[in-house]
Amino acid sequence: MWDAIVIGAGPAGSVTARELARNGCRVLLVDKASFPRSKVCGCCLNGAAIRTLRRLGLEEVLEDAVPLSQVTIGAKSRKASLNLPAGVAISRELLDLRLVEAAVSAGVEFRPDTTVNRDSLLLKHAPVVILASGLTGGDAVPEPTSRIGAGVLLKADAVPGFYSPGTIYMATGRSGYVGLVRVEDGRLDIAAAFDASFVKSVGGLGRAAVAILAEVGWPIPHGLADLAWKGTPALTRRSLRLAERGLFVVGDAAGYVEPFTGEGMAWAVMSAEALAPIALRAVREWDDRLIHEWEQTHAGVVGRRQRVCRIVSRVLRSPRLTSLTVRSLRLFPILSRPVVAMLNRPSPQGSSV
Ligand SMILES: Cc1cc2nc3c(=O)[nH]c(=O)nc-3n(C[C@H](O)[C@H](O)[C@H](O)COP(=O)(O)OP(=O)(O)OC[C@H]3O[C@@H](n4cnc5c(N)ncnc54)[C@H](O)[C@@H]3O)c2cc1C
């Protein structure tokens, strides 16, 4: 019935589905949620993500996004502000809805409110399945010490004036960090990564965020602890298999690293762009060598970037190292340049299907 079924309509799934449809495939895109839907995310797209979307002709999905010019990092009572060469903030309700709409405009059939698992009978109706179902999809195994994610959106009229649009605020603490950024409608997106034991000891995700903001001395929005926080499973995870006969795994489902550097959506769209030509060949005729090709391509597109994020997340585990880094960045902002440049570097893919 279809040439490909894509499970999950986040950035990885929608972009892959659209690319396949643009190349003449009949594609079914399914998601268990109804759209627009929110998602725990820092909502910041870096230069690499923006360039990939532009290259794919998707720049209009970023209309209304808030341009980002700075990141302010707090550790204990210290803070350092760094300039960002590129970046925008946009809510996941808006971004993901627009990406789905772009896929539908390219001919993709979209079915929201549809949960599909790997053994669903529906999958018998296509020779190729793309698993893009995020952290809970795939067979990626969480690392035992991994932090968990948490997030909430605060109404525009409740945001303290301290948090200006165009700046990402990252409060780091002993047991996690909290990122805050204003999105297109003035709301404050708050996304965090915490040690699970810390959340348990303070009595909830909201209280954990309050504790970390208090550690750096930044304003705590009224009632923050009591908002409807959403949590995620363990964040840092590695995938055992990125492909098998008739199936490819992409985006967070293919493995993820803690979100401090705000790279997840760049990995999702860059790897979706890279997967499309391989999946297209699989639709035409399956060849077992495509499994290895996807593993190699995926490593080339996101492998090095994920290694940088692993190093950053290790530094963040040590309060002394974090504080020292923030002090050094404050004195010598130039020190951040290699990491910032690396994270904003475009993907090696560089071209569409
Ligand atoms: C705290 C936190 C902060 C972050 N901050 C940033 C940031 O600032 N910048 C950035 O670039 N990245 C950030 N990320 C990472 C980013 O959110 C993800 O990397 C990105 O969303 C991955 O896209 P995806 O398409 O792979 O998965 P997702 O966006 O998670 O989409 C997966 C989709 O699959 C659907 N689904 C799941 N299971 C099924 C099923 N069985 N059947 C049908 N549908 C299913 C879900 O409903 C969902 O819509 C952050 C993540 C966290 C946790």
The ligand as a MOL file (V3000), in Angstrom:
LIG
                    3D

  0  0  0     0  0            999 V3000
M  V30 BEGIN CTAB
M  V30 COUNTS 53 58 0 0 0
M  V30 BEGIN ATOM
M  V30 1 C 15.5330 18.3980 28.4240 0
M  V30 2 C 15.7990 18.3940 26.9510 0
M  V30 3 C 16.2300 19.5570 26.3250 0
M  V30 4 C 16.5040 19.5480 24.9670 0
M  V30 5 N 16.8900 20.7050 24.3610 0
M  V30 6 C 17.1460 20.7250 23.0480 0
M  V30 7 C 17.4740 21.9430 22.3840 0
M  V30 8 O 17.4590 23.0200 22.9650 0
M  V30 9 N 17.7950 21.8730 21.0730 0
M  V30 10 C 17.7790 20.7030 20.3660 0
M  V30 11 O 18.0990 20.7180 19.1880 0
M  V30 12 N 17.4250 19.5490 20.9540 0
M  V30 13 C 17.1060 19.5270 22.2730 0
M  V30 14 N 16.6950 18.3670 22.8620 0
M  V30 15 C 16.6500 17.1500 22.0660 0
M  V30 16 C 15.4550 17.0840 21.1120 0
M  V30 17 O 14.2640 17.2960 21.8260 0
M  V30 18 C 15.4180 15.7180 20.4380 0
M  V30 19 O 16.7140 15.3260 20.0890 0
M  V30 20 C 14.5620 15.7330 19.1740 0
M  V30 21 O 13.2120 16.0070 19.4840 0
M  V30 22 C 14.6520 14.3850 18.4700 0
M  V30 23 O 13.7570 14.3350 17.4100 0
M  V30 24 P 13.1000 12.9450 16.9660 0
M  V30 25 O 12.3070 13.2490 15.7680 0
M  V30 26 O 14.1380 11.8990 16.9050 0
M  V30 27 O 12.1690 12.4960 18.1860 0
M  V30 28 P 10.9330 13.2420 18.8670 0
M  V30 29 O 10.9660 14.6890 18.6050 0
M  V30 30 O 10.9230 12.7580 20.2670 0
M  V30 31 O 9.6650 12.6530 18.1000 0
M  V30 32 C 9.2900 11.3210 18.2650 0
M  V30 33 C 7.8020 11.2100 17.9320 0
M  V30 34 O 7.4490 9.8160 17.9230 0
M  V30 35 C 6.1670 9.6690 18.4860 0
M  V30 36 N 6.0650 8.2780 18.9330 0
M  V30 37 C 6.7540 7.6770 19.9360 0
M  V30 38 N 6.4390 6.3780 20.0180 0
M  V30 39 C 5.5160 6.1430 19.0340 0
M  V30 40 C 4.7980 4.9930 18.5940 0
M  V30 41 N 4.9640 3.7910 19.1740 0
M  V30 42 N 3.9180 5.1120 17.5640 0
M  V30 43 C 3.7300 6.3180 16.9670 0
M  V30 44 N 4.3870 7.4410 17.3350 0
M  V30 45 C 5.2750 7.3480 18.3490 0
M  V30 46 C 6.1310 10.7040 19.5880 0
M  V30 47 O 4.7870 11.0530 19.9060 0
M  V30 48 C 6.8990 11.8740 18.9630 0
M  V30 49 O 6.0380 12.7970 18.3160 0
M  V30 50 C 16.3740 18.3490 24.2180 0
M  V30 51 C 15.9130 17.1910 24.8330 0
M  V30 52 C 15.6120 17.2070 26.1890 0
M  V30 53 C 15.0860 15.9590 26.8340 0
M  V30 END ATOM
M  V30 BEGIN BOND
M  V30 1 1 1 2
M  V30 2 1 2 3
M  V30 3 2 2 52
M  V30 4 2 3 4
M  V30 5 1 4 5
M  V30 6 1 4 50
M  V30 7 2 5 6
M  V30 8 1 6 7
M  V30 9 1 6 13
M  V30 10 2 7 8
M  V30 11 1 7 9
M  V30 12 1 9 10
M  V30 13 2 10 11
M  V30 14 1 10 12
M  V30 15 2 12 13
M  V30 16 1 13 14
M  V30 17 1 14 15
M  V30 18 1 14 50
M  V30 19 1 15 16
M  V30 20 1 16 17
M  V30 21 1 16 18
M  V30 22 1 18 19
M  V30 23 1 18 20
M  V30 24 1 20 21
M  V30 25 1 20 22
M  V30 26 1 22 23
M  V30 27 1 23 24
M  V30 28 2 24 25
M  V30 29 1 24 26
M  V30 30 1 24 27
M  V30 31 1 27 28
M  V30 32 2 28 29
M  V30 33 1 28 30
M  V30 34 1 28 31
M  V30 35 1 31 32
M  V30 36 1 32 33
M  V30 37 1 33 34
M  V30 38 1 33 48
M  V30 39 1 34 35
M  V30 40 1 35 36
M  V30 41 1 35 46
M  V30 42 1 36 37
M  V30 43 1 36 45
M  V30 44 2 37 38
M  V30 45 1 38 39
M  V30 46 1 39 40
M  V30 47 2 39 45
M  V30 48 1 40 41
M  V30 49 2 40 42
M  V30 50 1 42 43
M  V30 51 2 43 44
M  V30 52 1 44 45
M  V30 53 1 46 47
M  V30 54 1 46 48
M  V30 55 1 48 49
M  V30 56 2 50 51
M  V30 57 1 51 52
M  V30 58 1 52 53
M  V30 END BOND
M  V30 END CTAB
M  END
